[in-house]
Amino acid sequence: MKRFLEKELIFWKNKKDRLPLLLRGARQVGKSYLVEYFGKNHFDNVVVVDFERRPEIKKAFQSREPSEIIKQIEIALQQKIVYGKTLLFFDEIQECPEAFISLRYFKELVPELHVIAAGSLMEFLLNHEKYSFPVGRVEFLYLRPFSFLEFLQAVAPMVAERLRACATSEKILPLEHEELLKWVRQYLFVGGMPAAITAFLTANSLYESQIVHQRIIQSYQSDFGKYATHAQHRYLQMIFQKAPVIVGHVLKYIHIDRESRSRDLKPALSLLEQTGLLLRVFATSAAGVPLHAHVKDHRFKLLYLDVGLLQTACQADATDFFEKDILQINSGIIAEQFVGQELLTADSPHLNRSLLFWEKDEGNAEVDYLITVDAQIIPIEVKAGATGSLRSLHSFMKMKNSPLGIRISELPLSLEEGVLSVPFYLVPFIKDLVLLALSNKLKA
């Protein structure tokens, strides 16, 4: 299954001023598979050093000299490493902090060698005060679960091609509109975890994908012991189990557990965020651009890693995905999660910026998400109903003099009273649609 991030990897490969690359992302989003696929298709060979499977190779990194390290890896793996022709992949690098430190020397002494590192718990290594981060000598890419478009490319490539072709240039016919919404519903159920998509494709069964979700969730919980103390473990379990029902709501620690203190829950939440299992959406006053300069750190909502995992964790009624309006499934939580994931995917893969929302008087009025397009602040509501009934959206547009607002729902593409109505399947193209609407070129 193709990942769109492969294009970024090809660009990295061909750069003259290339740095060793750290591929970051949560467990089981497909980091190792992507790197090995990329290596096999764009290099003469790929040499994989998996520190979890081959812990004895850690000894090679007692040296800080890359040429010595490479000789020992060649002997251990019985594979030749040729500068410019071999991709050297350090997998599960968190198991060997010395390898992480050595990346600066690979950059300085053998810049012609292509080196990528990844690891399921690499974030803890990056944030550990004991290890010196090689600032300016590595670069990052972030891999997330399959987006809706990647999912379509994997399971229905002709549908993906048609959607791309007509997204901003042709009017989508009513029949196409209904069919595309059906595909969105399937994606909401299956989600973007590679193993779940593979199970769905192999067995042609939504149920099989849900079994994979359960297995992934259980494996995440089993991992808690790897990076938490015994005391923290209880709080991790507590937050992770409660998270599905509080997605999309401003977090109050009392909603997690009335008996636990916020000072005990906060570090556990931070750990879950570092692993990528939970994501924070911060409130911003939206006083100007950049929006992140006006963040309220104490006010945030939570998102889950993946919409498919979320629906399984919520124990959602499967029939709802094919009978109810998407905005009614689990009281709109699933829809808000989907839009959040797509907005994250649309951001630069070199960054890991938090999503933002706006609220007035701490909840009196709220807009689900804010984005910037050409230095313009654009509010987004994930909501049904008539255009004129979007009170918070209109309130924001009036207060901030915003040129355009967006309402995401099952309704077809339209532009009315300064509000661009975007159907779920067009969320991947939201910035293009905004640019067209602002230039008065959108024929909705």
C-alpha positions as CSV (number, residue, x, y, z in Angstrom):
1,M,0.0,0.0,0.0
2,K,1.5,3.3,-1.1
3,R,2.1,6.2,1.3
4,F,2.1,9.8,0.1
5,L,5.1,10.4,2.4
6,E,7.2,8.4,-0.1
7,K,7.5,11.6,-2.2
8,E,9.1,13.4,0.7
9,L,11.6,10.5,1.1
10,I,12.5,10.7,-2.6
11,F,13.1,14.4,-2.3
12,W,15.3,13.8,0.8
13,K,17.3,11.1,-1.0
14,N,18.1,13.5,-3.9
15,K,19.1,16.6,-1.8
16,K,22.7,17.6,-1.8
17,D,22.6,19.0,1.8
18,R,20.8,15.9,3.1
19,L,20.9,15.1,6.8
20,P,20.2,11.8,8.6
21,L,16.5,11.4,8.8
22,L,14.4,10.6,11.8
23,L,11.0,9.2,10.9
24,R,8.6,9.8,13.7
25,G,5.1,8.6,14.5
26,A,3.1,6.3,16.8
27,R,3.5,2.6,16.9
28,Q,2.0,0.5,14.1
29,V,1.4,3.4,11.7
30,G,3.8,1.7,9.2
31,K,7.2,3.4,9.7
32,S,9.3,0.3,9.2
33,Y,7.4,-0.9,6.3
34,L,7.6,2.5,4.5
35,V,11.3,2.8,5.0
36,E,12.1,-0.7,3.8
37,Y,9.7,-0.3,0.8
38,F,11.4,3.0,-0.1
39,G,14.8,1.4,0.3
40,K,14.1,-1.5,-1.9
41,N,12.6,0.7,-4.7
42,H,15.1,3.5,-4.7
43,F,18.4,2.1,-3.7
44,D,20.6,-0.8,-4.7
45,N,20.1,-2.3,-1.3
46,V,18.7,-1.5,2.1
47,V,20.5,-2.6,5.3
48,V,18.2,-2.8,8.3
49,V,19.7,-2.7,11.8
50,D,16.9,-3.7,14.1
51,F,18.2,-3.1,17.6
52,E,15.3,-5.0,19.2
53,R,16.0,-8.2,17.2
54,R,19.8,-7.9,17.1
55,P,20.8,-6.3,20.4
56,E,24.4,-7.5,20.0
57,I,24.9,-4.8,17.2
58,K,24.8,-2.2,19.9
59,K,28.4,-2.9,20.7
60,A,29.4,-1.4,17.3
61,F,28.4,2.0,18.6
62,Q,31.0,2.1,21.4
63,S,33.0,3.8,18.7
64,R,32.1,7.3,17.5
65,E,33.8,6.7,14.1
66,P,31.1,6.0,11.4
67,S,33.6,4.0,9.2
68,E,34.3,1.6,12.1
69,I,30.6,1.3,13.0
70,I,29.8,0.5,9.3
71,K,32.5,-2.2,9.2
72,Q,31.1,-3.9,12.2
73,I,27.5,-3.7,10.9
74,E,28.6,-5.3,7.6
75,I,30.3,-8.2,9.4
76,A,27.3,-8.7,11.7
77,L,24.7,-8.6,9.0
78,Q,26.8,-10.0,6.1
79,Q,25.7,-7.1,3.9
80,K,27.8,-4.5,2.0
81,I,27.1,-0.8,2.7
82,V,28.0,1.4,-0.3
83,Y,27.9,5.2,0.1
84,G,25.3,6.7,-2.2
85,K,23.8,3.3,-3.2
86,T,22.8,1.8,0.2
87,L,20.0,2.9,2.6
88,L,21.1,2.3,6.2
89,F,18.1,2.0,8.4
90,F,18.3,2.0,12.2
91,D,15.0,0.6,13.4
92,E,13.9,0.7,17.1
93,I,16.7,3.1,17.7
94,Q,15.4,3.9,21.2
95,E,17.0,0.6,22.2
96,C,20.4,2.0,21.4
97,P,20.9,5.6,22.5
98,E,24.5,5.5,21.4
99,A,23.3,5.0,17.8
100,F,21.1,8.0,18.2
101,I,24.0,10.1,19.4
102,S,26.2,8.8,16.5
103,L,23.9,10.4,13.9
104,R,25.7,13.7,14.2
105,Y,29.0,12.0,13.2
106,F,27.3,10.3,10.2
107,K,26.3,13.8,9.1
108,E,29.8,15.3,9.7
109,L,32.0,12.4,8.4
110,V,30.0,10.4,5.9
111,P,27.4,12.8,4.6
112,E,27.1,10.8,1.3
113,L,25.6,7.8,3.2
114,H,21.8,7.8,3.4
115,V,20.7,7.1,7.0
116,I,17.2,6.8,8.3
117,A,16.2,6.1,11.9
118,A,12.9,5.2,13.5
119,G,11.5,3.6,16.6
120,S,8.2,3.0,18.3
121,L,9.3,4.8,21.5
122,M,11.8,7.1,20.0
123,E,10.0,10.2,21.4
124,F,11.2,9.3,24.9
125,L,14.8,9.2,23.7
126,L,14.4,12.6,22.0
127,N,13.0,14.1,25.3
128,H,15.5,12.4,27.6
129,E,17.7,14.9,29.4
130,K,20.5,12.3,29.6
131,Y,21.1,12.2,25.8
132,S,22.4,15.1,23.7
133,F,20.2,15.8,20.8
134,P,22.2,16.3,17.6
135,V,20.6,19.7,16.8
136,G,21.1,20.8,13.2
137,R,22.5,17.4,12.2
138,V,19.2,15.5,11.7
139,E,15.9,16.2,10.1
140,F,12.4,15.0,10.8
141,L,9.4,13.5,8.9
142,Y,6.2,12.6,10.7
143,L,4.1,9.6,9.5
144,R,0.5,9.4,10.6
145,P,-2.2,6.8,10.0
146,F,-3.5,6.5,6.4
147,S,-5.5,9.5,5.4
148,F,-8.8,9.2,3.7
149,L,-7.2,9.6,0.3
150,E,-4.5,7.1,1.0
151,F,-7.2,4.7,2.2
152,L,-9.1,5.2,-1.1
153,Q,-5.9,4.7,-3.1
154,A,-5.4,1.4,-1.4
155,V,-8.9,0.0,-1.5
156,A,-10.5,1.8,-4.5
157,P,-7.9,3.5,-6.7
158,M,-10.4,4.4,-9.4
159,V,-12.5,6.2,-6.9
160,A,-9.4,8.0,-5.5
161,E,-8.4,9.1,-9.0
162,R,-11.9,10.4,-9.8
163,L,-12.1,12.3,-6.5
164,R,-8.8,14.0,-7.2
165,A,-9.9,14.9,-10.7
166,C,-13.2,16.5,-9.8
167,A,-12.4,17.8,-6.3
168,T,-11.8,21.5,-7.3
169,S,-12.4,21.5,-11.1
170,E,-15.7,19.7,-11.8
171,K,-19.1,19.7,-10.2
172,I,-19.7,16.4,-8.3
173,L,-22.9,14.7,-9.5
174,P,-25.6,13.7,-6.9
175,L,-24.9,10.0,-7.4
176,E,-21.1,10.5,-7.0
177,H,-21.8,12.6,-3.9
178,E,-23.7,9.7,-2.2
179,E,-21.1,7.1,-3.3
180,L,-18.3,9.2,-1.9
181,L,-20.1,9.6,1.4
182,K,-20.3,5.8,1.6
183,W,-16.6,5.5,1.2
184,V,-16.1,8.0,4.0
185,R,-18.3,5.8,6.2
186,Q,-16.2,2.8,5.4
187,Y,-13.1,4.8,6.3
188,L,-14.6,5.9,9.6
189,F,-15.1,2.3,10.5
190,V,-11.8,0.8,9.2
191,G,-9.6,3.8,9.9
192,G,-6.1,4.4,8.9
193,M,-4.0,1.8,10.7
194,P,-2.2,-0.3,8.0
195,A,-3.0,-3.7,9.7
196,A,-6.7,-2.8,9.8
197,I,-6.8,-1.8,6.2
198,T,-4.9,-5.0,5.2
199,A,-7.4,-7.1,7.1
200,F,-10.3,-5.3,5.5
201,L,-8.8,-5.8,2.0
202,T,-7.8,-9.4,2.6
203,A,-11.1,-10.7,4.1
204,N,-13.4,-8.0,2.6
205,S,-14.7,-7.7,6.1
206,L,-15.3,-4.7,8.4
207,Y,-15.5,-7.1,11.3
208,E,-12.0,-8.3,10.7
209,S,-10.7,-4.8,10.7
210,Q,-12.3,-4.3,14.1
211,I,-10.6,-7.4,15.5
212,V,-7.3,-5.8,14.4
213,H,-8.3,-2.5,16.2
214,Q,-8.8,-4.5,19.4
215,R,-5.5,-6.1,19.1
216,I,-3.7,-2.8,18.5
217,I,-5.4,-1.1,21.5
218,Q,-4.4,-4.1,23.7
219,S,-0.8,-3.9,22.5
220,Y,-0.7,-0.2,23.3
221,Q,-1.8,-0.9,26.8
222,S,0.7,-3.6,27.1
223,D,3.4,-1.1,26.2
224,F,2.6,1.2,29.1
225,G,5.0,-0.8,31.3
226,K,7.9,0.0,29.0
227,Y,7.9,3.8,29.6
228,A,6.0,4.3,32.9
229,T,6.7,3.7,36.5
230,H,4.4,1.4,38.4
231,A,2.5,4.5,39.9
232,Q,2.1,6.1,36.5
233,H,0.9,2.9,34.9
234,R,-2.5,3.2,36.7
235,Y,-3.0,6.8,35.5
236,L,-2.1,5.9,31.9
237,Q,-4.7,3.1,31.9
238,M,-7.2,5.4,33.4
239,I,-6.7,8.2,30.8
240,F,-6.4,5.9,27.9
241,Q,-9.6,4.0,28.7
242,K,-11.6,7.3,29.4
243,A,-10.3,9.2,26.4
244,P,-12.7,7.8,23.8
245,V,-15.7,9.3,25.5
246,I,-14.1,12.7,26.1
247,V,-12.8,13.3,22.6
248,G,-13.9,16.6,21.3
249,H,-14.6,18.1,24.7
250,V,-12.5,20.6,26.7
251,L,-10.6,18.4,29.1
252,K,-11.4,18.6,32.8
253,Y,-9.4,16.2,34.9
254,I,-12.3,15.5,37.1
255,H,-14.0,13.8,34.1
256,I,-11.2,11.3,34.1
257,D,-11.3,10.4,37.8
258,R,-12.8,12.3,40.7
259,E,-10.4,10.8,43.2
260,S,-7.2,11.5,41.3
261,R,-5.3,14.8,41.5
262,S,-4.5,16.7,38.3
263,R,-0.8,16.8,39.2
264,D,-0.8,13.0,38.9
265,L,-2.8,12.8,35.7
266,K,-0.9,15.5,33.8
267,P,2.4,13.6,33.5
268,A,0.5,10.5,32.4
269,L,-1.3,12.5,29.7
270,S,2.0,13.9,28.6
271,L,3.4,10.4,28.1
272,L,0.4,9.4,26.0
273,E,0.9,12.4,23.9
274,Q,4.6,11.7,23.4
275,T,3.7,8.2,22.1
276,G,1.2,9.7,19.7
277,L,-1.8,7.8,21.1
278,L,-3.6,10.9,22.1
279,L,-3.3,14.4,20.6
280,R,-4.2,17.8,22.1
281,V,-6.2,20.5,20.4
282,F,-5.4,23.7,22.1
283,A,-7.7,26.8,22.5
284,T,-6.4,30.0,20.9
285,S,-7.6,33.6,21.2
286,A,-6.9,33.9,17.5
287,A,-5.6,37.4,18.1
288,G,-3.5,37.2,15.0
289,V,-1.1,35.1,12.9
290,P,0.6,32.8,13.8
291,L,-2.3,31.3,15.7
292,H,0.1,29.2,17.8
293,A,1.4,32.4,19.4
294,H,-1.9,32.9,21.1
295,V,-2.5,29.4,22.5
296,K,-4.1,28.9,25.9
297,D,-2.0,26.0,27.3
298,H,-4.5,25.2,30.0
299,R,-7.5,24.8,27.7
300,F,-7.4,21.8,25.3
301,K,-9.5,19.0,23.8
302,L,-8.3,15.5,23.0
303,L,-8.2,13.5,19.8
304,Y,-7.4,9.9,19.4
305,L,-4.6,8.6,17.2
306,D,-7.0,7.1,14.6
307,V,-10.7,7.2,13.8
308,G,-11.0,3.5,13.3
309,L,-9.4,2.8,16.7
310,L,-11.6,5.4,18.2
311,Q,-14.9,3.8,17.0
312,T,-13.8,0.4,18.3
313,A,-12.7,1.9,21.6
314,C,-16.1,3.7,21.9
315,Q,-17.9,0.4,21.1
316,A,-19.9,2.2,18.5
317,D,-22.9,0.6,17.0
318,A,-21.7,-0.7,13.6
319,T,-25.1,0.0,12.0
320,D,-24.8,3.7,12.8
321,F,-22.0,4.0,10.3
322,F,-24.4,3.1,7.5
323,E,-27.8,4.3,8.7
324,K,-27.2,7.6,10.5
325,D,-26.0,11.0,9.4
326,I,-22.2,10.9,9.9
327,L,-22.6,13.8,12.4
328,Q,-24.9,11.7,14.6
329,I,-22.5,8.8,15.1
330,N,-21.4,8.9,18.7
331,S,-22.8,12.4,19.1
332,G,-20.5,13.9,16.5
333,I,-17.2,12.6,18.1
334,I,-16.3,10.4,15.1
335,A,-16.9,13.2,12.6
336,E,-14.8,15.7,14.6
337,Q,-12.0,13.1,14.9
338,F,-12.1,12.5,11.2
339,V,-11.7,16.2,10.4
340,G,-8.9,16.6,12.9
341,Q,-7.0,13.7,11.4
342,E,-7.4,15.1,7.9
343,L,-6.2,18.6,8.9
344,L,-3.1,17.1,10.6
345,T,-2.4,15.1,7.4
346,A,-2.7,18.3,5.3
347,D,0.0,20.1,7.4
348,S,3.7,19.9,6.6
349,P,5.1,16.4,7.3
350,H,8.2,18.1,8.6
351,L,6.2,19.6,11.5
352,N,4.2,18.3,14.4
353,R,2.0,21.3,15.2
354,S,-1.1,20.9,17.4
355,L,-4.5,21.6,16.0
356,L,-6.3,24.7,17.4
357,F,-9.9,25.6,18.3
358,W,-11.5,28.9,19.4
359,E,-13.8,29.5,22.3
360,K,-15.3,32.7,23.7
361,D,-15.7,33.1,27.5
362,E,-14.5,29.5,28.1
363,G,-17.3,27.7,26.3
364,N,-20.0,30.3,25.6
365,A,-19.2,30.0,21.9
366,E,-16.9,27.5,20.3
367,V,-15.5,26.8,16.8
368,D,-14.1,23.3,16.3
369,Y,-10.9,24.1,14.4
370,L,-9.0,27.1,13.0
371,I,-6.6,27.0,10.1
372,T,-4.7,29.7,8.2
373,V,-4.7,30.0,4.5
374,D,-2.6,32.8,2.9
375,A,-2.3,34.5,6.3
376,Q,-6.1,34.5,6.6
377,I,-7.7,32.9,9.7
378,I,-10.4,30.4,8.6
379,P,-12.8,28.9,11.2
380,I,-14.2,25.4,10.7
381,E,-17.3,23.9,12.2
382,V,-18.2,20.2,11.9
383,K,-21.9,20.6,12.1
384,A,-25.3,20.0,10.5
385,G,-28.1,22.5,10.1
386,A,-28.8,25.5,7.9
387,T,-26.0,28.0,7.1
388,G,-27.7,30.8,9.1
389,S,-27.9,28.7,12.3
390,L,-24.1,28.4,12.8
391,R,-24.1,30.9,15.6
392,S,-20.5,30.4,16.9
393,L,-19.1,30.4,13.3
394,H,-20.8,33.7,12.5
395,S,-19.8,35.1,15.8
396,F,-16.1,34.3,15.1
397,M,-16.3,35.7,11.6
398,K,-17.8,39.0,12.8
399,M,-15.4,39.4,15.7
400,K,-12.2,38.5,13.7
401,N,-13.3,40.0,10.4
402,S,-12.7,36.6,8.8
403,P,-13.4,36.5,5.0
404,L,-14.8,33.0,5.0
405,G,-16.1,30.3,7.3
406,I,-16.3,26.5,6.7
407,R,-19.1,24.1,7.7
408,I,-18.3,20.4,7.2
409,S,-21.2,18.0,6.9
410,E,-22.9,15.6,4.5
411,L,-24.3,18.4,2.4
412,P,-22.9,19.0,-1.1
413,L,-20.3,21.7,-1.8
414,S,-21.8,25.2,-1.7
415,L,-21.0,28.8,-0.8
416,E,-23.7,30.9,0.9
417,E,-23.5,34.0,3.1
418,G,-19.7,33.7,3.4
419,V,-19.9,30.1,4.6
420,L,-18.3,27.4,2.4
421,S,-20.1,24.1,3.0
422,V,-17.7,21.2,2.4
423,P,-18.8,17.6,2.3
424,F,-16.6,15.1,4.3
425,Y,-14.9,13.6,1.3
426,L,-13.6,17.0,0.2
427,V,-11.9,17.8,3.6
428,P,-8.5,16.6,2.1
429,F,-8.8,19.5,-0.4
430,I,-10.0,22.2,2.1
431,K,-7.1,24.6,1.6
432,D,-7.5,24.5,-2.2
433,L,-11.2,25.1,-1.8
434,V,-10.6,28.1,0.5
435,L,-8.2,29.6,-2.0
436,L,-10.8,29.2,-4.8
437,A,-13.5,30.7,-2.7
438,L,-11.4,33.7,-1.7
439,S,-10.5,34.3,-5.3
440,N,-14.2,34.0,-6.4
441,K,-13.3,31.2,-8.7
442,L,-15.2,28.4,-6.9
443,K,-18.2,27.2,-8.8
444,A,-20.2,25.6,-6.0
